[in-house]
Amino acid sequence: KQVLFTEHCVKAIQCLLVAIVLFFISMALKDVQNGGKPFSKFFIRCLRLSALFTILLGILPGTVKFILSMFYLSNYFIKISANAFFVILIGIVIGVISEIFIYGKELQEEMDQIA
């Protein structure tokens, strides 16, 4: 029963984090669709938050499983799957893309000052 409880907790956290990531991505894209600029502070903030929660999506389930197994099971270990590694990698790529957008925002502000 404890293993089943642990798995349900991990799946619930994964679903919550995926919902948060999709929420921030949809907010950013909806802002652009409504006439916002992709180099705005709001868009960049949404991109950065989606990168953060994507990284957490890779890290948190394994951590929660480890913590819950410490309480319920006598044998506990940290197991990081290849999927978790790729999710963390995708989060890092999204973070790098957000840094590129920050640089683009600075360039756009410089061009607006010149023009």
N, C-alpha and C positions, 0 to 999 in steps of 0.2 A: 504493500500500500504506500509506503514512503517513497518508493521509486516512482510510482505513478503520480503521486502528489508533486514530486520534484519536476517530473516531465511536464505536468500541467502548468506549474509556475513558470517554467522556462518558456513554454509555448505562449503563455499569456504575455510575458514580457516582450517576446519577439513580435507578437502581433501589435502590441502597443507601440513599440518603437517603429515598426513599419508604417503604422498609421500616422505617427508624428512626422516621419520623413516625407511621406506622400502629401501630408497637409502642407508642409513648408514648400515643397516643390510646386504644388498646385497654386499656392498663394503667390509665388514668384511668377509663374507663368500667367496667372490671371491678371496680375499687375501689368505685365507686358502687353497682354491682349487688350487691356483697357486703355492703352496709350502710354503706359509708363515706359521708361527707358531701361534697357538691360544693365546699364551702368549706374543705376540709382542705388542709394544706400539701402533701400528696402530690399531690392533684388539681391544684393550682395549679402545682406544679413540673412535672408532666407536660404541662400546657397550655403553659407557658412554653417547655419544651424542644421541644415540637412546633412552636411558633411559630418558634423559632430555626432548627430544621432545615428548616422550610418556606422561610424566607428564604434559607438556604444552598442549597436546591434551586433557587432562582431565580438565584442568583449564581454558584455553583460550576461548573456545566457550561460556561458561557461563559468563565469564567476558565481552566479546564483546557484548553479548546479553544484559547484564546489562547496559553497557555504552551507547549502541545505544538506549535502551529503555528510558534512562534518557533524551536523546535529542528529541525523537519522541513521547514518550507516557507520560502521566501524572502519571501513576501508574507503578513504576518500582520496581523490586525485584530481588534478587539473587536466582536462582533455580539451585540446583546441583542435577542432576539425579543419580540414582544408577549406570547407565552405566559410567558416568564420574568418580564416585568413584572407580569403578573397573579398569578403564583405568589408573587412578592415582596409584592404587595399583600395577598394572602390571608394570608401570614405576619404581616404587620403587623396585620391585623384580628384574627387569633388572639391576638397579643400584647396588643392593646387589650382584648380580652375577658378575658384573664388578669388584667389590671390591675383590671377591674371585679370579678372574683372575689376579688382581694385586698381590695378595699374591702368587699365583702360579708362576707369572713372577719372583718375588723375590726368591722363592725357586729354580726355574730353573737357575737363575743367580748364586746362591750359589753353586748349583751342577756343573755348568760349571766351576766355579773357582776351585772347589776341583778336578775335573777330568782333 
